[in-house]
């Protein structure tokens, strides 16, 4: 494997286009009037032979990227896309997805980045309401929303295949769905896809185009493109807040935001290497997927290794087999791998930055992940980024922290450009360390607004007396003496007790004793029939250390002051977010077990309105994990 070359971007000599200039300064960051692709290329003029992509063996160099971007841009113009049009991108992690973001940017269209299940469940909200008449999607996703097309705003559907960039010997590899997660097997149902594609002529008023044909047409076209300076105030992309919140808000980013994200790292030694291999598994519909996992590695001369099937069950093996040096994945992927055990003592010896972001992880889980990494040959501790996506990426980072001090979402703001502060509920600055408070952040890469939602925008962002824009992240954090912060959890992860005091459930989660036989847990609070709340533990046990017993239920409830518990084999991963489905857990009311003394238990059902039902009293046995308890007789 080719040796990695250290790159310190504080000393790199960038080659700017002759028209490039500093357009503005935000939080001390000088931002040039370039689009993001041109900015990336200023870092790579001496790396044109280096691989920008490695898609299952198909290599695309940095020198080949400009022509590829222009081919897609010309193809889109041939398809009728004009400046200001909203192009809906509904795609998996792929070469095409990132290049289409760059192509839309080049022709001054707005990319509307949507998960296919968003479209399945609420098609008009993500297309007609955004003024979008064109959608680019994976052929496997099409069956999920063909029924909506006839009466929609969509005039053109452009279809890509996962085969398009595969080397010849690997064409058709995705026909084998045996190792895919069950839900992805449903998506890649070949019979369903084929039936859908053969009946497209029945959908009236919609033109269907193959993306590969469009790219080839673009390569042959002499249509003109504007390759000059960029308007940094132009809206360039729509992303969406979490799909688990019923009606996600549309987040609008301007051109300056992406450039600022790159520029605020430009003078820092971020411990990256030219040629570093970056395992891509987080969809680009997430801000983490686009910026942390794609834009930043390219600006550092890295190689993107896209994996379009989000599969936590093969994550560790895929990471090892690809020889990747960096990866960002949800904590659920790492914890699944922990339970699967050690691949080999050298499986992850190439891994230099194993990271997560956007999902709270308790200290006990972090320790287990760190041990799993060490046992597989990785010598670097797990890193967690923190901060809301509206702030343009990770607000807090652990890259520069001592390996011994990393814990769960403990990091420092990206100095000197990202600022954070702690504020109490009355808006007063909290100066003391180790005090829970609301985290506000100011970033030059922040989003501009929520689309057509001034009320939500005003709640999310404000300007201080000095004109600095701050974002209300919704996170609760503490500051430590060394200047680092720990994001403890979401402000909404709480309830108000009968004394009017706010109780944060994540504080209970953080007390988990590493010696207890619990692999993962969540704490939820359900209204009870007495007008208060029952605090319950949702638990995945370590199967090698314990099985559910009446004694264990009593021990856990007593030690952590819980009213009841429920045991799971594993937690559901959200279809849309690909993260642990916290909303599902917060509404999982059925089948809780509470101790009632003398080794006897109660089975309890809760409800949305606060009523509780004691399903059976006095039982002495524990029902199998994740199974219905029905009419089992007392033993």
C-alpha positions in Angstrom: 0.0 0.0 0.0 1.3 3.5 -0.9 2.9 5.4 1.9 1.0 8.3 3.3 2.4 11.8 3.0 1.8 14.1 5.9 0.0 17.4 4.9 0.1 20.4 7.1 -2.3 22.9 5.6 -0.7 25.8 7.4 2.3 25.4 5.1 0.6 24.2 1.8 0.9 26.6 -1.1 -2.5 26.9 -2.7 -3.0 27.8 -6.3 -6.0 30.1 -6.8 -7.8 31.0 -10.0 -6.7 34.4 -11.3 -10.1 35.9 -10.5 -10.3 34.6 -6.9 -10.3 37.1 -4.1 -11.3 37.4 -0.5 -15.0 38.3 -0.5 -15.7 38.5 3.2 -14.5 37.6 6.7 -16.7 35.8 9.2 -15.5 34.9 12.7 -12.0 35.7 11.4 -12.2 33.4 8.4 -11.3 34.8 5.0 -13.8 33.4 2.4 -12.9 33.5 -1.3 -15.5 34.0 -4.0 -15.1 30.5 -5.3 -17.6 27.6 -5.4 -16.7 24.7 -3.1 -15.2 22.5 -5.9 -12.8 25.2 -7.0 -11.8 25.7 -3.4 -11.1 22.0 -3.0 -9.0 22.0 -6.1 -6.8 24.9 -4.8 -5.5 22.3 -2.3 -4.9 19.6 -4.8 -3.0 21.2 -7.7 0.1 19.2 -6.8 -2.0 16.0 -6.2 -3.7 15.7 -9.6 -2.5 12.0 -10.0 -3.8 11.1 -6.6 -7.0 9.1 -6.2 -10.1 11.1 -5.2 -12.4 8.1 -5.4 -12.0 4.4 -5.1 -15.4 2.8 -5.8 -14.9 -1.0 -5.5 -11.7 -0.7 -7.5 -12.7 2.0 -10.0 -10.2 4.9 -9.4 -10.9 8.5 -10.2 -8.1 11.0 -9.8 -8.2 14.6 -8.8 -7.1 15.5 -12.2 -10.1 13.8 -13.7 -12.6 15.5 -11.4 -13.1 18.8 -13.3 -14.1 17.1 -16.5 -16.4 14.7 -14.6 -18.1 17.6 -12.8 -18.5 19.5 -16.1 -20.0 16.5 -17.8 -22.7 16.2 -15.2 -23.3 19.9 -15.2 -23.6 20.0 -19.0 -25.9 17.0 -18.9 -28.2 18.7 -16.4 -28.3 21.8 -18.6 -29.2 19.6 -21.5 -32.0 18.1 -19.4 -33.3 21.7 -18.9 -31.9 22.6 -15.5 -31.4 26.3 -15.2 -30.0 28.8 -12.7 -32.1 28.8 -9.5 -33.9 25.5 -10.3 -34.3 23.1 -7.3 -32.9 19.7 -8.2 -34.0 16.9 -5.8 -31.2 14.4 -5.1 -32.4 11.2 -3.6 -29.3 9.0 -3.7 -27.1 6.6 -1.7 -23.4 7.2 -0.9 -21.8 7.2 -4.3 -19.5 8.9 -6.8 -22.6 10.3 -8.5 -24.1 11.9 -5.4 -21.1 14.0 -4.6 -20.4 14.9 -8.2 -24.0 16.0 -8.7 -23.7 18.3 -5.7 -20.7 19.9 -7.4 -22.5 20.0 -10.8 -25.7 21.6 -9.4 -23.4 24.1 -7.7 -21.6 24.9 -11.0 -24.8 25.7 -12.9 -26.2 27.6 -9.9 -29.0 25.3 -9.2 -30.1 24.4 -5.6 -29.6 20.8 -4.5 -32.5 19.4 -2.5 -31.0 16.5 -0.5 -33.7 14.0 0.5 -33.8 10.5 1.9 -35.9 8.1 -0.2 -38.2 7.4 2.8 -38.9 11.1 3.1 -40.3 10.9 -0.4 -42.1 7.7 0.2 -44.0 9.1 3.2 -44.6 12.8 2.1 -43.7 13.3 -1.5 -45.3 16.8 -2.1 -43.6 18.3 1.0 -40.1 17.5 -0.4 -40.8 18.3 -4.1 -43.8 20.5 -5.0 -43.4 22.6 -1.8 -39.7 23.2 -2.7 -40.5 24.1 -6.3 -38.7 21.1 -7.7 -39.5 19.7 -11.1 -36.6 17.3 -11.5 -35.5 14.4 -9.3 -32.3 12.3 -9.6 -32.6 9.0 -7.8 -31.4 5.4 -7.5 -33.4 2.9 -9.6 -34.0 0.8 -6.5 -35.6 3.7 -4.7 -38.1 4.4 -7.5 -40.8 1.9 -6.4 -41.2 3.8 -3.2 -42.7 6.9 -4.9 -43.8 6.1 -8.4 -47.4 6.3 -7.3 -46.9 10.0 -6.5 -45.4 11.0 -9.8 -48.4 11.4 -12.0 -50.0 14.1 -9.9 -46.8 15.8 -8.8 -44.6 18.8 -9.8 -41.9 16.4 -11.1 -41.4 16.6 -14.9 -38.2 14.6 -15.2 -36.8 11.6 -13.3 -33.1 10.8 -13.8 -32.1 7.3 -12.7 -28.7 6.0 -11.6 -27.6 2.4 -11.0 -25.1 1.2 -8.4 -23.4 -0.6 -11.3 -22.6 2.5 -13.3 -19.1 3.1 -11.8 -18.3 -0.5 -10.9 -15.4 -2.2 -12.7 -16.6 -4.8 -15.3 -15.9 -7.8 -13.2 -18.0 -6.5 -10.4 -21.1 -5.5 -12.3 -24.2 -7.0 -10.7 -22.6 -7.4 -7.3 -25.6 -5.8 -5.6 -27.9 -8.5 -6.9 -26.7 -10.5 -4.0 -28.7 -9.1 -1.0 -28.0 -12.0 1.4 -25.8 -9.9 3.7 -27.8 -6.7 3.6 -29.9 -5.7 6.6 -33.4 -6.9 6.3 -34.8 -3.5 5.4 -32.3 -3.0 2.7 -33.2 -6.4 1.3 -36.7 -5.0 0.9 -35.3 -2.0 -0.9 -33.2 -4.1 -3.3 -36.0 -6.5 -4.3 -35.0 -7.2 -7.9 -38.4 -8.4 -8.9 -40.0 -5.2 -7.6 -37.4 -2.9 -9.2 -37.7 -4.7 -12.6 -41.5 -4.5 -12.5 -41.4 -0.8 -11.7 -38.9 0.0 -14.5 -40.8 -2.0 -17.1 -44.0 0.0 -16.3 -42.6 3.5 -16.5 -44.3 4.2 -19.8 -47.6 4.1 -17.9 -46.7 7.2 -15.9 -47.9 10.1 -18.0 -46.3 13.5 -18.1 -43.0 12.4 -16.7 -39.8 11.9 -18.7 -37.3 9.2 -17.5 -33.6 9.5 -18.3 -30.6 7.4 -17.4 -28.0 9.3 -15.5 -25.2 7.5 -17.3 -26.7 8.6 -20.7 -26.9 12.1 -19.4 -23.2 12.1 -18.3 -22.1 10.8 -21.7 -24.2 13.4 -23.5 -22.6 16.1 -21.3 -19.1 14.9 -22.2 -19.9 15.3 -25.9 -21.7 18.7 -25.5 -20.2 22.1 -26.2 -22.8 23.9 -24.1 -21.2 26.8 -22.2 -20.6 26.8 -18.5 -19.9 29.8 -16.2 -16.5 29.0 -14.6 -15.9 32.4 -13.1 -16.4 34.0 -9.7 -19.3 32.8 -7.4 -22.0 34.7 -5.6 -21.4 33.6 -2.0 -24.9 34.8 -1.0 -26.6 32.3 -3.3 -28.7 29.5 -1.8 -27.0 26.3 -2.8 -28.5 23.4 -0.9 -31.4 22.2 1.2 -30.9 19.7 3.9 -33.4 18.5 6.6 -33.5 18.2 10.3 -33.9 14.7 11.8 -36.6 12.5 10.1 -37.6 11.3 13.5 -39.3 14.6 14.4 -42.4 14.1 12.3 -42.1 17.2 10.1 -38.4 17.9 9.6 -37.5 21.5 8.9 -35.7 22.4 5.7 -32.3 23.9 6.4 -30.9 26.4 3.8 -27.2 26.8 3.2 -25.6 29.5 1.2 -22.4 29.2 -0.9 -20.3 31.0 1.8 -21.1 28.3 4.3 -19.3 25.4 2.5 -16.3 27.6 1.7 -16.1 28.7 5.3 -16.1 25.1 6.4 -13.0 24.4 4.3 -11.3 27.8 5.0 -11.6 27.5 8.8 -9.5 24.3 8.7 -7.0 25.7 6.1 -4.5 27.0 8.6 -4.6 24.1 11.0 -2.7 20.9 11.1 -5.7 18.5 11.2 -3.4 15.5 11.3 -4.5 14.4 7.8 -2.5 12.8 5.1 -2.5 13.0 1.3 -3.8 9.7 0.0 -5.6 8.9 3.3 -8.5 6.5 2.6 -11.8 7.6 4.0 -14.6 5.0 4.4 -17.9 6.7 3.4 -21.0 5.1 4.9 -23.1 8.1 6.1 -25.5 9.3 3.4 -24.8 12.7 1.9 -28.4 13.6 2.9 -26.8 14.2 6.4 -24.7 17.3 6.9 -22.1 15.0 8.5 -22.0 12.8 5.4 -21.5 15.8 3.1 -19.1 17.9 5.0 -17.1 15.8 7.5 -17.1 12.6 5.3 -16.7 14.0 1.8 -15.8 17.7 1.5 -13.1 17.8 4.2 -11.3 14.6 3.1 -11.2 15.9 -0.5 -9.8 19.3 0.7 -7.0 17.3 2.4 -6.1 15.2 -0.6 -7.7 12.1 0.7 -9.4 9.2 -1.2 -13.1 8.6 -0.7 -14.2 5.0 -0.5 -18.0 5.1 -0.9 -20.2 2.2 0.4 -23.8 2.7 -0.7 -25.4 0.0 1.5 -25.5 1.2 5.1 -24.8 -2.0 6.9 -23.8 -2.1 10.5 -23.5 -5.9 10.4 -20.6 -5.9 7.9 -19.2 -2.5 9.0 -16.1 -3.9 10.8 -15.2 -6.4 8.1 -15.7 -3.8 5.3 -13.6 -1.3 7.2 -10.8 -3.8 7.5 -10.9 -5.1 3.9 -10.8 -1.6 2.4 -7.7 -0.7 4.4 -9.2 2.7 5.3 -7.5 5.1 7.6 -10.5 7.2 8.6 -14.1 6.6 9.2 -17.1 8.4 10.6 -20.1 6.1 11.4 -22.9 6.1 13.9 -22.2 4.8 17.4 -24.6 2.0 16.7 -22.3 0.6 14.1 -19.4 0.5 16.5 -21.5 -1.0 19.3 -22.8 -3.7 17.0 -19.2 -4.5 16.0 -18.2 -4.7 19.7 -20.8 -7.4 20.2 -19.5 -9.3 17.2 -16.0 -9.4 18.7 -12.5 -9.3 17.4 -11.8 -9.8 13.7 -8.1 -10.2 14.1 -5.3 -8.5 16.1 -4.3 -6.6 13.0 -7.7 -6.0 11.3 -7.8 -2.3 12.0 -4.1 -1.4 12.2 -4.4 1.1 9.4 -7.2 3.0 11.1 -6.0 6.4 12.4 -9.3 8.2 13.0 -12.3 6.2 14.1 -15.1 8.7 14.7 -18.8 9.3 15.3 -21.0 12.4 15.6 -24.5 13.4 16.4 -25.4 10.5 18.6 -24.9 10.6 22.4 -22.7 7.7 23.7 -22.3 7.0 27.4 -18.8 6.7 28.9 -19.2 3.0 29.5 -19.9 2.4 25.8 -17.0 4.5 24.7 -14.7 2.4 26.9 -16.0 -0.8 25.2 -15.5 0.7 21.7 -12.0 1.7 22.6 -11.1 -1.8 23.9 -12.6 -3.3 20.7 -10.5 -1.0 18.6 -7.3 -1.9 20.5 -8.1 -5.6 20.3 -8.3 -5.2 16.5 -5.0 -3.4 16.2 -6.1 0.3 16.1 -3.8 2.4 18.3 -6.0 5.6 18.3 -8.9 6.2 20.6 -12.5 6.7 19.4 -13.3 10.4 18.5 -16.7 12.0 18.8 -17.8 15.3 17.1 -20.5 17.2 18.7 -22.9 20.0 17.6 -26.0 20.5 15.6 -25.8 20.2 11.8 -27.3 23.7 11.4 -23.9 25.0 12.6 -22.3 23.5 9.4 -20.6 20.4 10.9 -18.9 19.5 14.1 -19.0 22.3 16.7 -16.7 20.4 19.1 -13.8 18.1 18.0 -11.5 15.7 19.8 -8.8 15.6 17.1 -6.4 17.7 19.1 -7.2 16.3 22.6 -4.8 14.0 24.5 -5.7 10.4 23.8 -6.1 9.8 27.5 -8.7 12.6 28.0 -11.2 11.7 25.3 -14.5 10.5 26.7 -18.1 10.7 25.4 -18.6 13.8 23.2 -15.9 15.7 25.1 -14.2 18.1 22.8 -13.1 21.6 22.1 -14.5 24.2 19.6 -12.5 24.4 16.4 -10.4 27.4 17.5 -10.0 30.2 16.6 -13.1 30.3 14.4 -15.9 28.4 16.1 -17.1 29.9 19.4 -19.4 28.3 22.0 -20.9 29.6 25.2 -23.1 28.2 28.0 -26.3 30.0 28.8 -28.9 29.4 31.5 -32.6 29.2 30.9 -32.9 33.0 31.5 -30.3 33.8 28.9 -27.5 34.6 31.3 -23.9 33.5 30.5 -22.7 30.6 32.8 -19.1 31.2 33.7 -18.6 28.3 36.2 -17.2 25.0 35.1 -19.0 21.6 35.5 -22.4 23.3 35.4 -25.2 22.0 33.1 -26.3 24.7 30.7 -27.6 25.4 27.2 -25.0 25.3 24.5 -25.0 28.1 22.0 -22.5 28.2 19.0 -21.3 30.6 16.5 -19.7 29.2 13.3 -18.8 30.8 10.0 -20.2 27.6 8.3 -23.6 28.0 9.9 -26.8 27.6 7.9 -28.7 30.7 6.7 -32.2 29.9 7.8 -35.1 27.4 7.8 -36.9 27.6 4.5 -40.1 29.7 4.6 -40.2 29.3 8.4 -39.3 32.7 10.0 -40.7 31.6 13.5 -38.4 28.5 13.7 -35.5 30.6 12.3 -35.9 33.2 15.0 -36.0 30.5 17.7 -32.8 28.9 16.3 -30.6 31.9 15.6 -30.0 35.3 17.0 -27.5 38.2 16.8 -25.7 39.5 19.9 -24.9 43.1 20.7 -21.7 42.8 18.6 -23.6 41.5 15.5 -22.3 38.0 15.9 -24.7 35.2 14.8 -25.4 32.5 17.4 -27.2 29.3 17.1 -29.3 27.7 19.9 -28.2 24.1 19.4 -30.7 22.5 21.8 -27.9 20.6 23.5 -27.1 20.6 27.2 -23.4 20.7 28.0 -20.8 21.3 30.7 -17.4 23.1 30.4 -14.3 21.6 32.0 -11.2 23.3 33.4 -9.1 22.5 30.4 -11.5 24.4 28.1 -13.2 21.4 26.6 -16.9 20.7 26.7 -19.0 17.6 27.1 -22.4 17.5 25.3 -24.5 15.6 27.8 -27.6 15.3 25.8 -30.6 17.1 24.2 -32.5 19.6 26.3 -35.7 17.9 25.2 -34.5 14.6 26.8 -36.0 15.6 30.2 -39.2 16.0 32.2 -40.5 18.3 34.9 -41.1 16.5 38.2 -43.9 17.2 40.8 -41.7 19.9 42.5 -41.3 21.8 39.2 -37.7 20.7 38.8 -36.4 19.7 35.4 -34.9 16.2 35.4 -32.4 15.3 32.6 -32.7 11.6 31.7 -29.2 11.6 30.1 -27.8 12.3 33.6 -29.1 8.9 34.7 -27.6 7.3 31.6 -24.2 8.8 32.3 -24.1 7.0 35.7 -24.0 3.5 34.2 -21.5 1.4 36.2 -19.1 -0.2 33.7 -19.1 -3.3 36.0 -22.8 -3.8 35.5 -23.8 -6.3 32.7 -25.4 -3.7 30.5 -24.1 -3.2 27.0 -26.3 -0.3 26.0 -29.2 1.5 27.6 -31.6 4.4 27.2 -33.6 6.1 29.9 -37.2 7.3 29.1 -39.9 8.9 31.2 -43.6 8.0 30.8 -46.6 9.7 32.3 -48.3 7.6 34.9 -51.9 7.5 36.2 -50.8 9.5 39.3 -50.1 12.6 37.3 -46.3 12.1 37.6 -43.7 10.2 35.6 -42.3 6.7 35.7 -38.6 6.6 34.8 -37.8 3.4 32.9 -34.6 1.7 31.6 -34.5 0.3 28.1 -31.6 -2.2 28.2 -29.4 -4.4 26.1 -27.7 -6.9 28.4 -24.3 -8.3 27.9 -25.3 -11.9 27.0 -22.0 -13.3 28.3 -22.5 -11.8 31.7 -26.2 -11.9 32.5 -29.6 -13.1 31.6 -32.8 -11.3 32.6 -33.9 -12.5 36.0 -36.2 -11.1 38.7 -33.1 -10.4 40.9 -31.5 -8.5 38.1 -34.6 -6.4 37.5 -34.7 -5.5 41.3 -31.0 -4.8 41.3 -31.1 -2.4 38.3 -34.2 -0.6 39.5 -32.9 -0.1 43.0 -29.4 1.0 42.0 -30.5 3.5 39.4 -33.8 4.5 41.0 -35.9 3.3 38.1 -39.5 2.4 38.2 -39.3 -0.4 35.5 -37.1 -1.9 32.8 -37.5 -3.5 29.4 -34.9 -5.8 27.8 -34.0 -5.7 24.1 -31.9 -7.8 21.8 -30.9 -4.6 20.0 -32.3 -1.2 19.4 -34.1 -0.3 16.2 -32.1 1.8 13.8 -34.1 4.6 12.3 -35.0 4.0 8.6 -34.4 7.6 7.7 -31.7 8.8 10.1 -29.7 5.5 10.2 -29.1 6.2 13.9 -30.7 4.8 17.0 -34.4 5.5 16.8 -34.8 7.5 20.0 -38.3 8.6 19.0 -39.4 5.0 18.7 -37.9 4.2 22.2 -39.6 7.3 23.7 -43.0 5.8 22.5 -42.3 2.2 23.2 -44.9 1.8 26.0 -45.5 -1.9 26.1 -44.0 -4.7 28.1 -42.1 -3.1 31.1 -41.1 -5.1 34.2 -41.2 -3.6 37.6 -40.1 -5.3 40.9 -42.8 -5.6 43.7 -40.7 -7.3 46.4 -39.9 -10.8 47.4 -38.6 -11.7 43.9 -42.0 -11.0 42.3 -42.6 -8.7 39.3 -45.2 -6.6 37.6 -45.7 -6.4 33.9 -46.8 -2.8 32.9 -48.1 -1.1 29.8 -47.9 2.7 29.6 -49.8 4.9 27.2 -49.4 8.4 25.6 -52.0 9.9 27.8 -50.5 8.8 31.1 -52.6 5.7 31.9 -50.9 2.6 33.0 -52.1 -1.0 32.9 -50.8 -3.7 35.2 -51.0 -6.6 32.8 -50.2 -9.4 35.3 -49.1 -9.2 38.8 -46.9 -11.5 41.0 -45.1 -13.3 38.2 -41.7 -14.8 39.1 -40.2 -15.4 35.7 -38.8 -13.1 33.0 -40.2 -13.2 29.6 -37.8 -13.8 26.6 -36.2 -10.6 25.4 -38.2 -8.7 22.7 -41.0 -11.3 22.8 -44.6 -10.7 23.5 -45.7 -11.7 26.9 -49.3 -12.6 26.0 -51.0 -15.0 28.3 -48.0 -16.8 29.8 -48.9 -18.6 33.0 -47.2 -17.9 36.3 -44.3 -20.3 37.0 
